[in-house]
Amino acid sequence: MKAKKYVLAIAIFGGMLFTAQATNIIDLDGQQTTKIEKRPGKIPSAG
């Protein structure tokens, strides 16, 4: 019974750490500016 409680506690703690990590990654992505660079390119003709 004690082992079951420990496993449950570790699973909950790991889930909280994963959620915090994912939130940090999303915040970092939001801080970066998304810039589309246009470069001249040739469109190949079909046929």
PDB file of N, H, CA, C and O in Angstrom:
ATOM      1  N   MET A   1       0.826  -1.201   0.000  1.00  0.00           N
ATOM      2  CA  MET A   1       0.000   0.000   0.000  1.00  0.00           C
ATOM      3  C   MET A   1       0.869   1.262   0.000  1.00  0.00           C
ATOM      4  O   MET A   1       0.555   2.250  -0.664  1.00  0.00           O
ATOM      5  N   LYS A   2       1.977   1.205   0.767  1.00  0.00           N
ATOM      6  H   LYS A   2       2.232   0.403   1.307  1.00  0.00           H
ATOM      7  CA  LYS A   2       2.859   2.371   0.801  1.00  0.00           C
ATOM      8  C   LYS A   2       3.507   2.596  -0.566  1.00  0.00           C
ATOM      9  O   LYS A   2       3.650   3.735  -1.012  1.00  0.00           O
ATOM     10  N   ALA A   3       3.892   1.515  -1.218  1.00  0.00           N
ATOM     11  H   ALA A   3       3.776   0.591  -0.856  1.00  0.00           H
ATOM     12  CA  ALA A   3       4.535   1.636  -2.519  1.00  0.00           C
ATOM     13  C   ALA A   3       3.578   2.271  -3.532  1.00  0.00           C
ATOM     14  O   ALA A   3       3.988   3.067  -4.378  1.00  0.00           O
ATOM     15  N   LYS A   4       2.315   1.911  -3.433  1.00  0.00           N
ATOM     16  H   LYS A   4       1.981   1.264  -2.746  1.00  0.00           H
ATOM     17  CA  LYS A   4       1.317   2.470  -4.349  1.00  0.00           C
ATOM     18  C   LYS A   4       1.193   3.981  -4.155  1.00  0.00           C
ATOM     19  O   LYS A   4       1.053   4.726  -5.125  1.00  0.00           O
ATOM     20  N   LYS A   5       1.244   4.426  -2.914  1.00  0.00           N
ATOM     21  H   LYS A   5       1.358   3.822  -2.126  1.00  0.00           H
ATOM     22  CA  LYS A   5       1.155   5.861  -2.622  1.00  0.00           C
ATOM     23  C   LYS A   5       2.390   6.595  -3.141  1.00  0.00           C
ATOM     24  O   LYS A   5       2.288   7.702  -3.669  1.00  0.00           O
ATOM     25  N   TYR A   6       3.557   5.967  -2.986  1.00  0.00           N
ATOM     26  H   TYR A   6       3.640   5.067  -2.557  1.00  0.00           H
ATOM     27  CA  TYR A   6       4.790   6.589  -3.470  1.00  0.00           C
ATOM     28  C   TYR A   6       4.779   6.716  -4.998  1.00  0.00           C
ATOM     29  O   TYR A   6       5.171   7.746  -5.547  1.00  0.00           O
ATOM     30  N   VAL A   7       4.331   5.671  -5.664  1.00  0.00           N
ATOM     31  H   VAL A   7       4.013   4.834  -5.218  1.00  0.00           H
ATOM     32  CA  VAL A   7       4.263   5.698  -7.126  1.00  0.00           C
ATOM     33  C   VAL A   7       3.294   6.789  -7.582  1.00  0.00           C
ATOM     34  O   VAL A   7       3.584   7.523  -8.527  1.00  0.00           O
ATOM     35  N   LEU A   8       2.167   6.895  -6.923  1.00  0.00           N
ATOM     36  H   LEU A   8       1.932   6.299  -6.155  1.00  0.00           H
ATOM     37  CA  LEU A   8       1.181   7.921  -7.266  1.00  0.00           C
ATOM     38  C   LEU A   8       1.751   9.318  -7.038  1.00  0.00           C
ATOM     39  O   LEU A   8       1.556  10.206  -7.868  1.00  0.00           O
ATOM     40  N   ALA A   9       2.451   9.521  -5.927  1.00  0.00           N
ATOM     41  H   ALA A   9       2.609   8.799  -5.254  1.00  0.00           H
ATOM     42  CA  ALA A   9       3.041  10.824  -5.629  1.00  0.00           C
ATOM     43  C   ALA A   9       4.108  11.188  -6.662  1.00  0.00           C
ATOM     44  O   ALA A   9       4.183  12.337  -7.100  1.00  0.00           O
ATOM     45  N   ILE A  10       4.921  10.225  -7.048  1.00  0.00           N
ATOM     46  H   ILE A  10       4.859   9.292  -6.693  1.00  0.00           H
ATOM     47  CA  ILE A  10       5.967  10.481  -8.041  1.00  0.00           C
ATOM     48  C   ILE A  10       5.340  10.795  -9.404  1.00  0.00           C
ATOM     49  O   ILE A  10       5.824  11.666 -10.128  1.00  0.00           O
ATOM     50  N   ALA A  11       4.272  10.091  -9.747  1.00  0.00           N
ATOM     51  H   ALA A  11       3.879   9.384  -9.160  1.00  0.00           H
ATOM     52  CA  ALA A  11       3.602  10.337 -11.024  1.00  0.00           C
ATOM     53  C   ALA A  11       3.002  11.747 -11.061  1.00  0.00           C
ATOM     54  O   ALA A  11       3.103  12.437 -12.075  1.00  0.00           O
ATOM     55  N   ILE A  12       2.393  12.167  -9.983  1.00  0.00           N
ATOM     56  H   ILE A  12       2.310  11.607  -9.159  1.00  0.00           H
ATOM     57  CA  ILE A  12       1.803  13.517  -9.917  1.00  0.00           C
ATOM     58  C   ILE A  12       2.902  14.571  -9.999  1.00  0.00           C
ATOM     59  O   ILE A  12       2.770  15.558 -10.722  1.00  0.00           O
ATOM     60  N   PHE A  13       3.987  14.358  -9.254  1.00  0.00           N
ATOM     61  H   PHE A  13       4.095  13.555  -8.667  1.00  0.00           H
ATOM     62  CA  PHE A  13       5.102  15.307  -9.259  1.00  0.00           C
ATOM     63  C   PHE A  13       5.734  15.406 -10.652  1.00  0.00           C
ATOM     64  O   PHE A  13       6.051  16.501 -11.116  1.00  0.00           O
ATOM     65  N   GLY A  14       5.912  14.271 -11.309  1.00  0.00           N
ATOM     66  H   GLY A  14       5.654  13.381 -10.932  1.00  0.00           H
ATOM     67  CA  GLY A  14       6.466  14.265 -12.666  1.00  0.00           C
ATOM     68  C   GLY A  14       5.558  14.983 -13.643  1.00  0.00           C
ATOM     69  O   GLY A  14       6.031  15.688 -14.534  1.00  0.00           O
ATOM     70  N   GLY A  15       4.262  14.808 -13.483  1.00  0.00           N
ATOM     71  H   GLY A  15       3.877  14.235 -12.759  1.00  0.00           H
ATOM     72  CA  GLY A  15       3.304  15.503 -14.343  1.00  0.00           C
ATOM     73  C   GLY A  15       3.370  17.009 -14.160  1.00  0.00           C
ATOM     74  O   GLY A  15       3.262  17.763 -15.127  1.00  0.00           O
ATOM     75  N   MET A  16       3.548  17.445 -12.923  1.00  0.00           N
ATOM     76  H   MET A  16       3.636  16.832 -12.138  1.00  0.00           H
ATOM     77  CA  MET A  16       3.663  18.882 -12.673  1.00  0.00           C
ATOM     78  C   MET A  16       4.947  19.439 -13.288  1.00  0.00           C
ATOM     79  O   MET A  16       4.942  20.539 -13.841  1.00  0.00           O
ATOM     80  N   LEU A  17       6.037  18.695 -13.195  1.00  0.00           N
ATOM     81  H   LEU A  17       6.041  17.801 -12.746  1.00  0.00           H
ATOM     82  CA  LEU A  17       7.293  19.148 -13.793  1.00  0.00           C
ATOM     83  C   LEU A  17       7.172  19.233 -15.315  1.00  0.00           C
ATOM     84  O   LEU A  17       7.655  20.184 -15.930  1.00  0.00           O
ATOM     85  N   PHE A  18       6.526  18.239 -15.916  1.00  0.00           N
ATOM     86  H   PHE A  18       6.133  17.466 -15.417  1.00  0.00           H
ATOM     87  CA  PHE A  18       6.345  18.249 -17.369  1.00  0.00           C
ATOM     88  C   PHE A  18       5.499  19.445 -17.800  1.00  0.00           C
ATOM     89  O   PHE A  18       5.796  20.089 -18.806  1.00  0.00           O
ATOM     90  N   THR A  19       4.452  19.739 -17.041  1.00  0.00           N
ATOM     91  H   THR A  19       4.211  19.216 -16.223  1.00  0.00           H
ATOM     92  CA  THR A  19       3.575  20.867 -17.374  1.00  0.00           C
ATOM     93  C   THR A  19       4.347  22.180 -17.281  1.00  0.00           C
ATOM     94  O   THR A  19       4.200  23.050 -18.139  1.00  0.00           O
ATOM     95  N   ALA A  20       5.166  22.326 -16.246  1.00  0.00           N
ATOM     96  H   ALA A  20       5.286  21.619 -15.548  1.00  0.00           H
ATOM     97  CA  ALA A  20       5.962  23.549 -16.091  1.00  0.00           C
ATOM     98  C   ALA A  20       6.951  23.689 -17.239  1.00  0.00           C
ATOM     99  O   ALA A  20       7.145  24.788 -17.758  1.00  0.00           O
ATOM    100  N   GLN A  21       7.575  22.593 -17.640  1.00  0.00           N
ATOM    101  H   GLN A  21       7.417  21.700 -17.219  1.00  0.00           H
ATOM    102  CA  GLN A  21       8.539  22.620 -18.750  1.00  0.00           C
ATOM    103  C   GLN A  21       7.839  23.029 -20.047  1.00  0.00           C
ATOM    104  O   GLN A  21       8.360  23.854 -20.798  1.00  0.00           O
ATOM    105  N   ALA A  22       6.666  22.458 -20.313  1.00  0.00           N
ATOM    106  H   ALA A  22       6.243  21.788 -19.703  1.00  0.00           H
ATOM    107  CA  ALA A  22       5.932  22.776 -21.538  1.00  0.00           C
ATOM    108  C   ALA A  22       5.508  24.245 -21.547  1.00  0.00           C
ATOM    109  O   ALA A  22       5.545  24.895 -22.591  1.00  0.00           O
ATOM    110  N   THR A  23       5.110  24.765 -20.393  1.00  0.00           N
ATOM    111  H   THR A  23       5.080  24.237 -19.545  1.00  0.00           H
ATOM    112  CA  THR A  23       4.706  26.171 -20.303  1.00  0.00           C
ATOM    113  C   THR A  23       5.884  27.084 -20.598  1.00  0.00           C
ATOM    114  O   THR A  23       5.729  28.088 -21.292  1.00  0.00           O
ATOM    115  N   ASN A  24       7.055  26.750 -20.083  1.00  0.00           N
ATOM    116  H   ASN A  24       7.181  25.934 -19.519  1.00  0.00           H
ATOM    117  CA  ASN A  24       8.245  27.560 -20.340  1.00  0.00           C
ATOM    118  C   ASN A  24       8.607  27.548 -21.816  1.00  0.00           C
ATOM    119  O   ASN A  24       8.992  28.583 -22.361  1.00  0.00           O
ATOM    120  N   ILE A  25       8.493  26.414 -22.466  1.00  0.00           N
ATOM    121  H   ILE A  25       8.181  25.574 -22.023  1.00  0.00           H
ATOM    122  CA  ILE A  25       8.823  26.322 -23.889  1.00  0.00           C
ATOM    123  C   ILE A  25       7.850  27.170 -24.706  1.00  0.00           C
ATOM    124  O   ILE A  25       8.261  27.858 -25.640  1.00  0.00           O
ATOM    125  N   ILE A  26       6.569  27.124 -24.358  1.00  0.00           N
ATOM    126  H   ILE A  26       6.236  26.565 -23.598  1.00  0.00           H
ATOM    127  CA  ILE A  26       5.566  27.905 -25.083  1.00  0.00           C
ATOM    128  C   ILE A  26       5.835  29.396 -24.894  1.00  0.00           C
ATOM    129  O   ILE A  26       5.717  30.164 -25.849  1.00  0.00           O
ATOM    130  N   ASP A  27       6.195  29.823 -23.679  1.00  0.00           N
ATOM    131  H   ASP A  27       6.290  29.200 -22.903  1.00  0.00           H
ATOM    132  CA  ASP A  27       6.482  31.231 -23.417  1.00  0.00           C
ATOM    133  C   ASP A  27       7.697  31.691 -24.210  1.00  0.00           C
ATOM    134  O   ASP A  27       7.704  32.802 -24.740  1.00  0.00           O
ATOM    135  N   LEU A  28       8.713  30.860 -24.297  1.00  0.00           N
ATOM    136  H   LEU A  28       8.707  29.957 -23.867  1.00  0.00           H
ATOM    137  CA  LEU A  28       9.913  31.237 -25.046  1.00  0.00           C
ATOM    138  C   LEU A  28       9.595  31.373 -26.529  1.00  0.00           C
ATOM    139  O   LEU A  28      10.129  32.260 -27.196  1.00  0.00           O
ATOM    140  N   ASP A  29       8.733  30.507 -27.054  1.00  0.00           N
ATOM    141  H   ASP A  29       8.299  29.787 -26.513  1.00  0.00           H
ATOM    142  CA  ASP A  29       8.361  30.598 -28.461  1.00  0.00           C
ATOM    143  C   ASP A  29       7.582  31.879 -28.734  1.00  0.00           C
ATOM    144  O   ASP A  29       7.703  32.463 -29.811  1.00  0.00           O
ATOM    145  N   GLY A  30       6.795  32.311 -27.778  1.00  0.00           N
ATOM    146  H   GLY A  30       6.697  31.837 -26.903  1.00  0.00           H
ATOM    147  CA  GLY A  30       6.008  33.524 -27.952  1.00  0.00           C
ATOM    148  C   GLY A  30       6.866  34.771 -27.959  1.00  0.00           C
ATOM    149  O   GLY A  30       6.479  35.776 -28.555  1.00  0.00           O
ATOM    150  N   GLN A  31       8.029  34.734 -27.307  1.00  0.00           N
ATOM    151  H   GLN A  31       8.342  33.918 -26.822  1.00  0.00           H
ATOM    152  CA  GLN A  31       8.890  35.909 -27.242  1.00  0.00           C
ATOM    153  C   GLN A  31       9.668  36.108 -28.537  1.00  0.00           C
ATOM    154  O   GLN A  31      10.070  37.230 -28.846  1.00  0.00           O
ATOM    155  N   GLN A  32       9.881  35.064 -29.282  1.00  0.00           N
ATOM    156  H   GLN A  32       9.554  34.153 -29.031  1.00  0.00           H
ATOM    157  CA  GLN A  32      10.631  35.184 -30.524  1.00  0.00           C
ATOM    158  C   GLN A  32       9.747  35.794 -31.598  1.00  0.00           C
ATOM    159  O   GLN A  32       8.557  35.493 -31.694  1.00  0.00           O
ATOM    160  N   THR A  33      10.345  36.646 -32.394  1.00  0.00           N
ATOM    161  H   THR A  33      11.311  36.891 -32.316  1.00  0.00           H
ATOM    162  CA  THR A  33       9.568  37.262 -33.465  1.00  0.00           C
ATOM    163  C   THR A  33       9.555  36.328 -34.670  1.00  0.00           C
ATOM    164  O   THR A  33      10.578  35.765 -35.059  1.00  0.00           O
ATOM    165  N   THR A  34       8.389  36.186 -35.236  1.00  0.00           N
ATOM    166  H   THR A  34       7.558  36.643 -34.921  1.00  0.00           H
ATOM    167  CA  THR A  34       8.281  35.360 -36.435  1.00  0.00           C
ATOM    168  C   THR A  34       8.366  36.285 -37.631  1.00  0.00           C
ATOM    169  O   THR A  34       7.526  37.168 -37.807  1.00  0.00           O
ATOM    170  N   LYS A  35       9.362  36.084 -38.433  1.00  0.00           N
ATOM    171  H   LYS A  35      10.045  35.367 -38.290  1.00  0.00           H
ATOM    172  CA  LYS A  35       9.609  36.959 -39.570  1.00  0.00           C
ATOM    173  C   LYS A  35       9.743  36.096 -40.814  1.00  0.00           C
ATOM    174  O   LYS A  35      10.556  35.173 -40.860  1.00  0.00           O
ATOM    175  N   ILE A  36       8.951  36.402 -41.804  1.00  0.00           N
ATOM    176  H   ILE A  36       8.291  37.152 -41.767  1.00  0.00           H
ATOM    177  CA  ILE A  36       9.016  35.658 -43.054  1.00  0.00           C
ATOM    178  C   ILE A  36       9.902  36.439 -44.022  1.00  0.00           C
ATOM    179  O   ILE A  36       9.609  37.581 -44.376  1.00  0.00           O
ATOM    180  N   GLU A  37      10.966  35.809 -44.431  1.00  0.00           N
ATOM    181  H   GLU A  37      11.204  34.881 -44.144  1.00  0.00           H
ATOM    182  CA  GLU A  37      11.861  36.466 -45.373  1.00  0.00           C
ATOM    183  C   GLU A  37      11.470  36.064 -46.793  1.00  0.00           C
ATOM    184  O   GLU A  37      11.401  34.881 -47.128  1.00  0.00           O
ATOM    185  N   LYS A  38      11.220  37.069 -47.608  1.00  0.00           N
ATOM    186  H   LYS A  38      11.276  38.030 -47.336  1.00  0.00           H
ATOM    187  CA  LYS A  38      10.864  36.796 -49.006  1.00  0.00           C
ATOM    188  C   LYS A  38      12.136  36.869 -49.835  1.00  0.00           C
ATOM    189  O   LYS A  38      12.907  37.825 -49.747  1.00  0.00           O
ATOM    190  N   ARG A  39      12.328  35.860 -50.621  1.00  0.00           N
ATOM    191  H   ARG A  39      11.701  35.084 -50.692  1.00  0.00           H
ATOM    192  CA  ARG A  39      13.476  35.886 -51.530  1.00  0.00           C
ATOM    193  C   ARG A  39      12.972  35.587 -52.938  1.00  0.00           C
ATOM    194  O   ARG A  39      12.068  34.774 -53.136  1.00  0.00           O
ATOM    195  N   PRO A  40      13.564  36.246 -53.886  1.00  0.00           N
ATOM    196  CA  PRO A  40      13.098  36.021 -55.258  1.00  0.00           C
ATOM    197  C   PRO A  40      13.410  34.595 -55.700  1.00  0.00           C
ATOM    198  O   PRO A  40      14.499  34.071 -55.468  1.00  0.00           O
ATOM    199  N   GLY A  41      12.438  33.999 -56.330  1.00  0.00           N
ATOM    200  H   GLY A  41      11.552  34.424 -56.519  1.00  0.00           H
ATOM    201  CA  GLY A  41      12.624  32.638 -56.800  1.00  0.00           C
ATOM    202  C   GLY A  41      11.930  32.434 -58.123  1.00  0.00           C
ATOM    203  O   GLY A  41      10.962  33.126 -58.438  1.00  0.00           O
ATOM    204  N   LYS A  42      12.410  31.506 -58.885  1.00  0.00           N
ATOM    205  H   LYS A  42      13.197  30.944 -58.629  1.00  0.00           H
ATOM    206  CA  LYS A  42      11.803  31.229 -60.179  1.00  0.00           C
ATOM    207  C   LYS A  42      10.789  30.108 -60.031  1.00  0.00           C
ATOM    208  O   LYS A  42      11.062  29.101 -59.378  1.00  0.00           O
ATOM    209  N   ILE A  43       9.627  30.281 -60.632  1.00  0.00           N
ATOM    210  H   ILE A  43       9.406  31.099 -61.163  1.00  0.00           H
ATOM    211  CA  ILE A  43       8.599  29.262 -60.610  1.00  0.00           C
ATOM    212  C   ILE A  43       8.735  28.443 -61.890  1.00  0.00           C
ATOM    213  O   ILE A  43       8.570  28.975 -62.987  1.00  0.00           O
ATOM    214  N   PRO A  44       9.029  27.177 -61.758  1.00  0.00           N
ATOM    215  CA  PRO A  44       9.194  26.379 -62.986  1.00  0.00           C
ATOM    216  C   PRO A  44       7.855  26.218 -63.716  1.00  0.00           C
ATOM    217  O   PRO A  44       6.814  25.985 -63.101  1.00  0.00           O
ATOM    218  N   SER A  45       7.913  26.345 -65.014  1.00  0.00           N
ATOM    219  H   SER A  45       8.758  26.534 -65.514  1.00  0.00           H
ATOM    220  CA  SER A  45       6.697  26.210 -65.800  1.00  0.00           C
ATOM    221  C   SER A  45       6.351  24.730 -65.951  1.00  0.00           C
ATOM    222  O   SER A  45       7.226  23.886 -66.145  1.00  0.00           O
ATOM    223  N   ALA A  46       5.064  24.441 -65.860  1.00  0.00           N
ATOM    224  H   ALA A  46       4.353  25.126 -65.703  1.00  0.00           H
ATOM    225  CA  ALA A  46       4.630  23.042 -65.979  1.00  0.00           C
ATOM    226  C   ALA A  46       4.429  22.712 -67.453  1.00  0.00           C
ATOM    227  O   ALA A  46       3.542  23.265 -68.104  1.00  0.00           O
ATOM    228  N   GLY A  47       5.237  21.828 -67.965  1.00  0.00           N
ATOM    229  H   GLY A  47       5.957  21.379 -67.437  1.00  0.00           H
ATOM    230  CA  GLY A  47       5.022  21.344 -69.314  1.00  0.00           C
ATOM    231  C   GLY A  47       5.930  21.870 -70.291  1.00  0.00           C
ATOM    232  O   GLY A  47       5.836  21.525 -71.469  1.00  0.00           O
TER     233      GLY A  47
END
